[in-house]
């Protein structure tokens, strides 16, 4: 008999319609990530995915977080730092899947780097088991809602307390 799987962890944060706040949230997440972590982003066009990644890069202390831009047509952009960031985009899923099938998986999921994939739901079958899923949405009554979840509390233990961390910023 196998051991029971730990329950999932999740957190939802409501933000004003302000890119700097979205970036700050990303920064707090980035400061908690470790080499080998994968973040899967989803959300509609304009929901703030790339803005979030810019903040995440700042939290990781990459060399030039202001250089973060959408990698849609480049597929993957690497940002140097003590813990490098690989920023991938699956908006063109056939193009990214081709890259991954041709050996890109070993490059993209390097255990010494943090990986962020925008439009990750389009390449879900290529992602590792340990993933922090983050959905950015734009509800009509709010600025932004950022929902974070993981399959197991042990994957990203800080997530259970993230609403408190955000409130104390």
C-alpha positions in Angstrom: 0.0 0.0 0.0 1.4 3.4 -0.9 1.6 6.3 1.5 -1.3 8.8 1.2 -0.5 11.8 -0.8 -0.3 15.1 1.0 -3.2 17.4 0.2 -2.8 20.3 -2.2 -2.0 23.8 -1.1 -3.5 27.0 -2.5 -3.7 30.8 -2.0 -5.7 33.5 -3.7 -4.7 37.2 -3.6 -6.8 40.1 -4.9 -4.9 43.0 -6.3 -5.8 46.5 -7.5 -5.4 47.2 -11.2 -1.8 48.3 -10.8 1.1 46.7 -12.6 3.5 47.6 -9.7 1.4 45.6 -7.2 1.4 42.6 -9.6 5.2 42.9 -9.9 5.5 43.1 -6.1 3.5 39.9 -5.7 5.8 38.3 -8.2 8.8 39.5 -6.3 7.6 37.9 -3.0 7.0 34.6 -4.9 10.4 34.8 -6.6 12.2 35.3 -3.2 10.8 32.0 -2.0 11.7 29.9 -5.1 14.6 27.4 -5.2 16.7 26.1 -8.0 14.8 23.4 -9.8 11.4 25.0 -9.1 8.9 25.3 -12.0 6.1 27.9 -12.1 3.3 27.5 -14.5 1.4 30.7 -15.4 -2.0 30.9 -17.0 -4.3 33.8 -17.8 -5.8 35.7 -20.6 -3.9 38.2 -22.8 -3.2 41.2 -20.7 -3.8 39.5 -17.3 -0.3 40.5 -16.1 1.7 37.3 -16.6 4.9 39.0 -17.9 4.6 41.7 -15.3 4.4 39.1 -12.6 7.5 37.4 -14.1 9.4 40.7 -14.0 8.7 40.9 -10.3 9.6 37.2 -9.8 12.9 37.9 -11.5 13.5 40.7 -9.1 12.8 38.4 -6.1 15.2 35.8 -7.5 17.8 38.7 -7.8 18.5 38.0 -11.5 21.1 40.4 -13.0 18.6 42.6 -14.9 15.0 42.0 -13.9 13.9 45.0 -16.0 14.9 43.1 -19.1 12.1 40.6 -18.6 9.8 40.7 -21.6 7.4 38.3 -23.2 9.3 35.4 -24.8 6.4 34.5 -27.2 8.4 34.4 -30.4 11.7 33.5 -28.8 10.2 30.6 -26.9 12.7 30.8 -24.0 14.7 33.6 -22.6 17.4 33.0 -20.0 18.1 35.6 -17.3 21.4 35.3 -15.5 21.8 35.5 -11.8 22.9 33.5 -8.8 19.8 31.4 -9.5 19.2 31.7 -13.3 15.7 32.2 -14.6 14.4 30.4 -17.7 11.3 32.3 -18.9 9.4 30.2 -21.5 6.2 31.0 -23.4 3.8 28.3 -24.7 1.4 30.7 -26.5 2.5 29.0 -29.7 2.3 25.5 -28.3 3.3 23.6 -31.4 6.6 25.6 -31.6 7.4 25.0 -27.9 6.4 21.4 -28.0 8.7 20.9 -31.0 11.5 22.5 -29.0 10.8 20.3 -25.9 10.5 17.1 -28.0 13.8 17.8 -29.7 15.8 17.8 -26.4 14.7 21.1 -24.9 13.3 19.4 -21.8 16.8 18.8 -20.5 17.7 22.5 -21.1 14.4 23.9 -19.8 14.1 21.8 -16.6 17.7 22.2 -15.4 17.7 21.6 -11.7 20.1 24.6 -11.1 17.5 27.1 -12.6 14.0 28.3 -11.8 11.7 27.9 -14.8 8.6 30.0 -15.5 6.2 28.9 -18.4 3.6 31.4 -19.5 0.5 29.7 -21.1 1.6 26.5 -19.3 -1.8 24.8 -19.6 -1.0 24.4 -23.3 2.0 22.2 -22.6 0.8 20.6 -19.3 2.0 17.1 -20.4 5.6 18.3 -20.6 5.8 19.8 -17.1 7.3 18.1 -14.1 5.2 16.8 -11.2 6.3 19.5 -8.8 4.8 22.7 -10.3 3.5 25.9 -8.7 0.4 26.8 -10.8 -0.4 30.5 -10.9 -3.5 31.8 -12.6 -3.9 35.6 -13.2 -7.4 36.7 -13.9 -9.2 40.0 -14.3 -12.6 39.8 -12.7 -14.9 42.7 -13.5 -15.2 43.8 -9.9 -11.5 43.7 -9.1 -8.2 44.6 -10.6 -6.5 41.2 -10.6 -7.0 37.9 -8.9 -3.9 35.7 -8.5 -4.6 32.1 -7.6 -1.7 29.8 -6.7 -1.9 26.1 -6.2 0.3 23.0 -6.0 -0.5 19.3 -5.8 1.2 18.8 -2.5 1.8 21.1 0.5 5.4 19.8 0.7 6.3 21.1 -2.8 6.1 24.8 -1.9 5.6 24.8 1.9 5.5 28.6 2.1 2.3 28.7 0.0 0.1 27.8 3.0 1.1 31.0 4.7 1.3 33.2 1.6 -1.8 35.3 2.3 -0.2 36.3 5.7 3.1 37.0 4.0 1.3 39.2 1.5 -0.6 41.1 4.2 2.6 41.8 6.1 4.6 43.2 3.1 
